[in-house]
Amino acid sequence: MKAIFPILFLFLASSAIFCQDPLPMEIPDQPVEETSGNMNAAPSGYAYNAYGDLITANQNYWRKRGSNYAKSYYENGKYGMRAQDGTILIPAQYDQLYFAYGGFMIAVKDGLTGVINEANKVIIPFEYYSLQIIFTNYFNHIPDPSVSRDELRLVAQKEKGQYGIIDGNGRVISPFRESKMMQVQYFYEAPRNDRGTITTPPQDYQKALDGSALIFRFKGAGVLSGRGDTILPFVYEDVFPLYKTNNPAWIQVEEDGKYGLYDLGKGWVFPTEYAGEFGLLHLLTEDGAPFYPTLFIAHKVVGETAYNNPLTKAGLIDSTGREVLPFEYEGFGTSFTFDDNRHFVAKKDGKWGLVNANSEVIIPFTYPKFLRKYNLGGKIVFSLKDSTDAFYGLLSSENKMLVPYKYKWFDECNGQLLEFLAEDGQSGLLNVKGEEVVKGDYSAFALLRYGYFQSVNKEGLNGIVSPTGEILLEPTFKGVYPEELIPGFSTALKKADIEEEEVVAILTKGDKVFAFLKGGGLVELE
């Protein structure tokens, strides 16, 4: 069973959100009367809210002004809402009260959850353990009130872990079923952060609703659409998102111990015929752009072992369903594009080598362990580990051993020089010929701007090494500021008539601060 991903409840924020000081605002002298749709004008002192509910003029003014006009208050262990002038809009009678615009507030009373409007009228009865508005990317955000409550969709939880989908009036859209866990998967196109989380509200609720899915797991896993329709029936062993991919619509499906890949917007990518979960390979090109088609490491049963157990081998397939490499490998490492062809570090018969997408062996399968690919001195090289699992060397893509197995580790690389860790625990820099350009007399190196290195000696003092290995500053400086903090010195740099782009690093010595420049200059800053 896969890792459990908790439901993103709407109730994550504390009530402190209501305790901000309101902006100065006057209460209207005259009641505000509105009509909703074809309704007649509201009675004097009343108005209709966005959903057609009759509310008071004060409540309507609150609806228009939002939280700048009203805030929550706490009294005798309960929460309510009141206006700036102290007018009680909702009595303090709720365990929790989560404010949202448009006359739709999720509230908790006696341990159960429901929905009320500005007039404290119950819109959805208090009979749920939790309610979550589908497409809630921000706390308190609901779609524009032009979306009717009939069109709203919420995930509702009843007792004994039963989940279903209801609309904004509480009408059941999808029946409640026992579910050990549920996750809402948003796969519509929208700006996302590095983790794939949507960072902006949906512009079109109906379009966005079509790009959401609800994953259920318990006695048969399945998927419902955001509208409540069945995408995948509840007959599978497991359904779970394929993370670390550039396509949030992809989910893995397990059926009878076999795995397949399903696209929530298009249908099956691979049928459930593979013998394990999929691994992702080669997501980005060398320049960092998304690589298409996406490559997957997959497994198939190809026979039996000597003990009559299933014999499983790994192969590569892409997101068009094409088999890129046959199922005859034990595993895969790094991958890259070279000479307009894809290359893959792969393991076969217990040894590692390099093969291209045409199944041509570039480096024979004779090495104990491949670790990492470097671009060094204009060549592609690989760090290797020896059979004793103790020492590292460098191998060229032409199968030539550039550096013998004698180092304890390789780390930072600027394309010309590579940091090594010697057996005595000291670091230095070597080139593609295996020559130690900077001897191993340092504790560590770190990459700076423009390929320069920060050197650190045994006493923890810092210096600067050029991209080609020339020691420009001996390690006598106390500290080096990270690159992202350099803009914070813009005023001091301007006073010194230094362009920020010329700065390699900002260093400190005692109470003095210095800028080290690309031309090699060292300038003290005020």
N, C-alpha and C positions, 0 to 999 in steps of 0.2 A: 504494500500500500504506500502511496506517495505521501510526501510531506503535506500536512494540512495547512491550508491557507485560510485564515479567519475572515469571516464576512466583514466588510467595511461598514460598520453600523453608522447611521447618521448621528448617533449620540456620543461622538468622541469628544466633543468640545465641552468644557465646563460652563457652568452658569456665569462664570466671570465675564463672559462675552457681553452680558447685559449690563455690566456695572460701569461702563465707560461714562464719563461725564457728557451729557447731551449738549449739542450746540444750541445757542440761544435761538428761540423760535417763539413766535406769538401764536396764541390760539385764535382762530377766526372769530370776529364779532358776530357774523351771521352764519347760520347753518348752511352747509354745502349740500345741495340737492343734486342727485344724479339720476340718470336712467340707465338701465342695462338692457341692451337689445331693444325689443319692442315694448318693454315695460313702461307703465305710466310713471310720471315723476313720483319720487318717494314722498311720503308724508312729511309735513313740516318737522324739522329737527332730525330727520333720518336721511339715509342714502343707501344706495345699493353698492355692494363691493364688486370686485371684478368677476366674482362667480354668481352674482345675482342675489346674494344674501342681503337681507335688510339689516342695516346696522345704524348706530346713532351718528350724528354729525361729528361728534368728537372721535368716535371710532373710525369714521371715514377719513377724517383729517389725519389720524394716526396712520391709516393705510397709505395715504398719499405721501406722508412725510417719512414713514418708516421709523427706524430706531432712533432718529434724532429727536423725535417727538415723544416717544415712550420708551421706558426701560423696565426691566423686571425689578421686583422688590421681594424681599424675604421677610416673612412674618409668621411667627409661631411654627417654624419648621416647614413652611410651605412657600411656593412661589406664585406670584401673580404679575400683572402688568399695570403700570399707571402712567398717566401723562405728566408732562413737566410741571403743570400747575398742581399736581397732587391728585387729580381726578382718577379714581379707580376705574380702570378699563376692564380688567379681569381680576376677580378676587383671588387672594392668596390661598389656593386650594389644591395646588398640584405639587407632586414630589419633584418633578422637573418640567420645564416649559421651554421649548425650543422654538424661537421666533423665526418666522419666514414671511416674506411679503405676499400679498395677494390673498390674505384671509385663509391661511393654511398653516397651522401650528401643530407640531407633534408634541404631545404632552404625556406625562406619566402620572398615573393616579392609582394609589393602592397597589403599586407594583405592576400595573398593566398599562399598556400604551394605546393611545387613540389620537384623533385629530380634532381640533376645535378651530373656530374662526375668531375674528376680532370681537364678535358679540358674545363670545363664550358659548356658542352653540356647538354641540357635538356633531361633527361631520362624519367621523368614523368612530364607532363605539370603542370603549376601553376594554378590549378583550384579547389583546395581543401582547406577546412578550417583547416584540420589537417590530419596528416599521422602518423601512429604508426606501426612499424615493429612488427609483432607477434613474441614473444620470445625475446623481448628486456629486459633482466634482469638487464642490466647496461646501463647507458647513453652512447650512441655512439657505443654500441656493436651490430654488425650484425653477422650472421653466416659466417663461413669461405668462402672466395670468390670461393671456389670449388663448392659451392651451386650457381647455375645459377640464374640470375634474373627471369627467367621463374618459378623457384621453390620458390622464395621468396614470402611471403604473408604479406600484409599490410592492416590494418584497415584504411579506408579513410572516411572522413566526407565531405559531400557536404552541400550546403545551406539548410536551413529549417530543420536542424537536421537529414539529410539523411545519413545513414551509409551503407557501403558496403565493400567488400574485393577485392583488386586488387593485381596483381603480381608485381614483381620488374621492369617491363617494362610499368606498367600502364594499362595493360589489365584487364578488369572487370571479376572477378572470380565469385563473388556473387552479384546479383543485388542490387542497392541502394534502401533502404526502409526507411520510416520515423521511427525514433526511439527516444523516449524521453531520453533514457539512454542506455549505452552499457558498458559491463565489459568483459575483457578478463580473463578467468579462466584457470590457468595452473595447470594441475593435473598429469603431468608425474612425475615419481619417480626422486627425486633430493633432495640434502640437503636443509633444510629449517630452518628458525629461529622460535622463539616461536610464532610468528604471522602467520606462515605458508608461509611466503615469501621466494621464492627460492633464495639461496645465491650464487649459482655458475652458470656459463653459461652452456647451454646444450651441451653435448658432441657430439650428433648426431642430426643435425637439423631436418632431416626427421622423426626420431623417436620422437623427442620432439614435432614436429608439430602435430603428431597424438595424443599428450597428451595435447592439448589446445582446448579451446572452447570459443565461443563468445556469451554472453548472451544479448539479445535485449529485450527491453520493450517499448511498446507504445500501438498501436491498435492490441493487441495480442502479448503475449510474446513468445519467442522461442529461440532456441540455434543452432548455426552453429558450425561446426568443424573448426579447424585452417586452414584447406584446403579449406573451403567454402562450404562443404556439410552440409545438414540439419541433425541435431541430433534430435531435437524436433521441430515439425512444429509450426508456429506462430498462435496457436489457444488457448493458455492458458491465464488465467488472470494474472499470475505472475510466474516468475522463478527467484530464488535467491539462492546463495550458503548457505550451512549449515555450519556456522562458528563454531570455537572451537571444531573441530573434527580432528581426525588423518587421515581422508580420504578426500583430496581436490576434489575428483571426485564426491562427493555427493552434489546434489542440491535439494532444495525443489520446488515442482511444485504445483501451485494452479489452480484448474479447477472447475468452478461452485461452488465456496465456499468451496470445499473440497481439502485436501492436500495429496500429495504423495511424495515419495522419489525416485530420479533417480540417477543412477550411470553413469557418462559420459562415462566410459569405458566399462560397462557391460550391462546397461539397467535398467529396473525398479527394485527397491528394494521393495517398497510398492506401490500399485496402489493409485490413488487419491480417497480415500474413508474415510479419517479421517477429524475430525471437527476442526482442528486447526493446528498451526505450531508444529513441533516436538521439544521436549526438549531432551537434552543429559544427560545421567546418567551413572555413573560408567565407566568412560573412562580409569582409571588407577587402577592397582592392588595396594595392600598395599606397595609393594616394588617399585612402580612408573613405572612399565612396562605397555605398552598398554594392555588393557583388550579386549579380543575377546570372543564372539561377542559383539559389542557395543550395549548398551541399550538405547532405546528411550522412552520418555514419550509421549504418544499419547492420543488423545481424540476421542470419538465417541458419537453420539446422541443415547441415549438408551430409550428415551420416551419423555413425555411432563411434564412440571411443572403444578401446579394448575392453572396457568394463560395461559395455552395452549402455552407456549413457549417451544422451544426444551430443553430437559434435557440432558446435556452433562456430561459424566463421563470420568475419566482418567484411563489408563491402561499402562502396559509396554509391548513393543515388542522389539525384538532384530534384528540385521542386517541380520539375516537369514530369517526374516519374521515370526518367531515363537512368539506366544503370551506368555509372561512370567507371567504376572498377569492380571486378567480379568478387564474389564472396569466397575469398581464399586467403584472407589476412587475419592476423590476430589482433590488430589494433592500428591506429593511426595517430600521428603526431601533428606537427605544424604543416601548413600548406602555403603555397605562394605561386605567383605567376612569373614565369621566366621564359624568354624567347617565344612569347605569345602562346605558351602552353602551361597548363596547370601541373604543378608538381606536388607530390605528397610524400612526407616521411611516413613509412609504413613498417610494420613488424610482420615477419613471415618466418615460420619454422624457428621461432625463438630468437631471431636476430633482426636488427633494424637496417633499413636501406632507404633508397629514394627511387620513386617510380613516378612517371608522368601519366597524364590522362589517357594516353594511348597504350597504357600497360607496358611501356618500355622501361626497363630497369636502368636507371641512371647511375645509382650507386648500389653495388651488390649488397645483398642481405647478409652481412658478415659482422656487423658491429653490435656490441653489447647494449648500448643505449645512446640514442639521440636525445639532446635536451633542448637546444634553442638555435634558431637561425639568426645570423647577424649579416648585415651589409657592411663589409669591412674592406677598405682599400679598393673599392669598386668591384668587389667580388662577393658572392654569396658563400658564407662559411657556416659550419655547424659546430657547436660545442658537443663533445662526446664524453661519456664516462666509461672508464675501463672495467674489465671483468671483475676486479676486486672491489668495485663500487667506492673507490677512494680518490682517484685522480681524474683530471679533466684534460682534454686536448682539443685541438681544432682541426677540422677536416674541410677541404674545399669541395665545391660541387663537382669537381673533376676527379674526385676520389683520391686526392692527394693529402697526406697527413702534413698539415702546415706546422702544427705545434704538437710535440709528443705529450703523452700522458704524464704531466709533472706538476700541474697546478691544482689547487684545492677548489677553485671556483672562478668563473668569469661573470662580470656584471655590466657596468656602464659602458656604452659604446657611442662614439660620435660619428661613426662612419669611416674614420681614419685610424683611431686608436681604440683599444679595448682594455678595460680594467681587468687585472688578474689578481688573484689572491694566492700568494706563495705558501709553501708548506710551513713556513715559520710564522704565518698569520699576518704578514705585511703585504700591502697592496702596491701595485705599480701599473704602468701602461705599456702595452705592446702593440706592434703593427702587424699587418697581414703576413709579413715574412717570419713572424715569430720572434722578432727582435724586441728586447725590453728597452723601449725608448726612454721611459722613466723608471728607474730602478725601484724595487720593492721596499722602500723605506718609509712608507706612509701607512696610516691606519685605514684610510678610505678615500674615495673620490666621489664627486657628485657632478652631474652635468649642469652647466650654466647656459646662458644664452649663447647662440652662435657657435656652439661646439666647444667652448672653453670648458675647462675642468676646474672645480674647486678641490684643492688638495687639503687633507687633514693629517697633521703629524701625530706622533705618539702623545704629545702634550695637549692635543685638542685644538691647536692653533691652525689657522687657515691661510692658504695661499692660492695663487692662480697659475694654471698651466695652459698654454696655448693649444689650439686644436691639433697642432702638429707635434706637441710634446715639449715645447720650450718652456722652461720654468720662468715665468714672468714676474711673479711675486713669491718670495719665500714665505713659508707659513709662519707669519708673525702676527696675524690679525685675529682678534678675539671671535668675531662672528661674521656671517654672511647672510644678508637678508634674502628670503625666497624671491624668485622673479615676480610673483604676483604682488609683492609689496613695493616694488620699484616705483609704480605710479604715485605712491604716497609721498615720495620725495620730489614731486614735480616743482613745488615752489623753490626748494633749495637748488634744484638743477637749473631752474630758470635764472636764478640770481647768479649762478656760475656760468651762465650762457652755454649750457649743455643741453643738447637735444636728447630726449629720453631714449630714442632709438639707438643712440651711440653708447649707451650704458650696458656693460656686460654684467656688473655686479655692484652692489652696495656693501661695503665692508666697514667694520668698526675696530678701533684700537683705542683702549682706554675710554675717554669720553669724546673721542673724535670720530667723525663719520666721513668715509671716502667713497668716491665714485671711480670705479675702474672702467676705462673706455676701450672700445674696439681697437683704437690706434695704439693702445698700450699705455696711455696716460693715466696717472693717478691724481685725482683732484679732491682736495678737502672741501667738504660742504659746510655751510654755516648752519 
